[in-house]
Amino acid sequence: MAVPEIIAIAIAVAALIAFRHYAARQVVARRGNFIWAFAFPMVLGPAVIVWAGLSLLSDAQAFGGVMLIAGLAIGTAELMFFRRISRAISAAPDGQDLGEALVKPTADFMLLMTGAGLIFAIVCCGALVVWAILNQGK
């Protein structure tokens, strides 16, 4: 890696840190739209899952399809969560602690992700048992 590339990466990282610091100050000032600055790293996970699912569709259609659907579901849930968080921050009165405004949307999101994760795990385990039984004689 050449020195200009390293300098460019260092500048990009510094700019991201500075922007996130600015966004944190805006969130404290009750401007909920800036919560999206914190959404970027969290949204990368579902994006990678969708990308991997799309790339697997040609070789392993079932697994790629499951990954694609799961990534889209997680991404949709996260986008809805950030939208609710943004509205809660913007609607919080000046005297209220921001933590109080974030409790309900965060609890709802965690309940959704826990329930969906458990249901997904149970369905996948059942599918693996059925697959093992069908392929037992082969």
Backbone torsions as a table, in degrees:
resi	resn	phi	psi	omega
1	MET	NA	132.7	-177.3
2	ALA	-82.2	162.2	-178.0
3	VAL	-62.8	-42.2	178.9
4	PRO	-60.5	-35.6	178.9
5	GLU	-67.1	-40.6	178.5
6	ILE	-64.3	-41.1	178.4
7	ILE	-64.9	-41.3	178.8
8	ALA	-63.4	-41.4	178.3
9	ILE	-65.0	-42.1	178.8
10	ALA	-62.7	-40.1	178.4
11	ILE	-66.5	-41.3	178.9
12	ALA	-63.6	-41.9	178.7
13	VAL	-65.5	-43.4	178.5
14	ALA	-62.8	-40.2	178.5
15	ALA	-65.4	-40.1	178.0
16	LEU	-64.2	-43.3	178.1
17	ILE	-62.7	-43.4	179.3
18	ALA	-64.4	-41.4	179.5
19	PHE	-66.0	-40.9	179.2
20	ARG	-66.4	-34.5	175.9
21	HIS	-65.4	-44.3	176.8
22	TYR	-61.4	-43.1	179.9
23	ALA	-63.8	-38.6	178.2
24	ALA	-62.4	-39.5	177.5
25	ARG	-66.4	-36.1	178.0
26	GLN	-69.2	-36.7	177.6
27	VAL	-64.3	-41.8	178.0
28	VAL	-63.1	-29.8	177.7
29	ALA	-82.6	12.0	175.9
30	ARG	70.8	32.3	173.1
31	ARG	-104.2	93.2	-172.6
32	GLY	-65.7	-22.9	-178.8
33	ASN	-62.0	-23.3	-177.8
34	PHE	-79.0	-4.9	176.7
35	ILE	-65.2	-21.9	179.0
36	TRP	-63.8	-23.7	176.4
37	ALA	-63.9	-28.8	177.9
38	PHE	-87.7	-11.6	-177.9
39	ALA	-77.2	-24.9	-172.6
40	PHE	-55.4	-52.0	-179.2
41	PRO	-63.8	-33.8	-178.7
42	MET	-72.3	-31.0	-179.1
43	VAL	-78.9	-16.4	178.6
44	LEU	-63.7	-33.8	-179.6
45	GLY	-59.3	-56.3	177.5
46	PRO	-62.1	-32.7	178.1
47	ALA	-64.3	-40.3	178.1
48	VAL	-67.5	-38.9	178.4
49	ILE	-63.7	-43.1	178.3
50	VAL	-64.2	-43.4	178.8
51	TRP	-60.9	-44.4	179.1
52	ALA	-65.6	-39.8	178.0
53	GLY	-63.4	-41.7	177.7
54	LEU	-64.8	-38.9	-179.5
55	SER	-72.9	-23.0	178.8
56	LEU	-87.5	-11.7	-176.2
57	LEU	-59.4	-30.8	-178.0
58	SER	-76.9	-32.0	-176.9
59	ASP	-97.3	-46.4	-177.5
60	ALA	-128.0	87.0	-171.5
61	GLN	-61.0	-44.1	-176.9
62	ALA	-65.4	-49.1	-178.6
63	PHE	-66.2	-42.4	177.9
64	GLY	-62.8	-40.0	178.2
65	GLY	-65.1	-41.4	177.8
66	VAL	-63.8	-42.7	178.7
67	MET	-64.8	-40.5	179.5
68	LEU	-62.7	-47.3	179.9
69	ILE	-65.1	-42.4	179.5
70	ALA	-64.6	-42.9	178.8
71	GLY	-63.2	-41.4	177.8
72	LEU	-65.8	-39.6	179.3
73	ALA	-65.7	-44.5	179.4
74	ILE	-65.1	-43.5	178.7
75	GLY	-61.2	-42.0	178.4
76	THR	-64.2	-43.2	178.7
77	ALA	-62.8	-40.1	179.2
78	GLU	-67.3	-41.4	178.7
79	LEU	-64.0	-39.6	176.5
80	MET	-64.7	-39.7	178.3
81	PHE	-61.4	-47.0	-179.0
82	PHE	-66.8	-31.8	176.5
83	ARG	-66.3	-42.8	178.9
84	ARG	-67.2	-39.3	178.4
85	ILE	-63.3	-42.8	180.0
86	SER	-60.3	-44.6	178.9
87	ARG	-66.1	-39.0	-179.6
88	ALA	-65.4	-39.1	179.3
89	ILE	-68.4	-43.2	-179.0
90	SER	-67.0	-31.4	-177.4
91	ALA	-88.5	-7.3	-177.9
92	ALA	-69.6	131.2	177.0
93	PRO	-66.9	161.0	-176.1
94	ASP	-61.2	-34.2	-177.5
95	GLY	-81.1	-15.1	-175.4
96	GLN	-81.9	141.9	175.3
97	ASP	-71.1	138.8	-179.8
98	LEU	-63.0	-30.3	178.3
99	GLY	-59.2	-38.1	178.5
100	GLU	-65.9	-36.1	-179.7
101	ALA	-71.5	-25.3	-175.8
102	LEU	-92.5	-8.8	-174.2
103	VAL	-64.0	-51.5	-175.2
104	LYS	-64.8	-49.7	178.6
105	PRO	-61.5	-37.6	-179.5
106	THR	-69.4	-41.4	178.3
107	ALA	-63.6	-41.7	177.7
108	ASP	-62.4	-42.4	179.5
109	PHE	-64.4	-44.7	-179.5
110	MET	-65.6	-38.2	176.5
111	LEU	-64.0	-43.7	178.3
112	LEU	-62.0	-47.2	-177.6
113	MET	-67.5	-37.5	178.6
114	THR	-67.1	-47.6	179.6
115	GLY	-63.3	-45.3	179.8
116	ALA	-65.8	-37.9	178.1
117	GLY	-64.6	-42.0	178.1
118	LEU	-66.1	-43.5	178.8
119	ILE	-63.7	-42.0	178.4
120	PHE	-61.5	-43.4	-179.9
121	ALA	-64.6	-41.8	179.8
122	ILE	-65.5	-43.9	179.4
123	VAL	-64.3	-43.2	179.5
124	CYS	-64.8	-40.5	178.0
125	CYS	-64.5	-41.2	176.6
126	GLY	-62.8	-41.1	178.4
127	ALA	-65.1	-38.2	177.3
128	LEU	-66.1	-37.1	177.4
129	VAL	-65.8	-45.2	178.2
130	VAL	-62.1	-42.8	178.9
131	TRP	-63.0	-40.3	179.2
132	ALA	-66.9	-39.4	179.2
133	ILE	-67.0	-41.6	-179.9
134	LEU	-68.2	-29.6	-178.6
135	ASN	-101.4	15.3	-176.1
136	GLN	-67.3	-38.6	-176.7
137	GLY	-83.2	-5.2	-174.9
138	LYS	-88.3	NA	NA
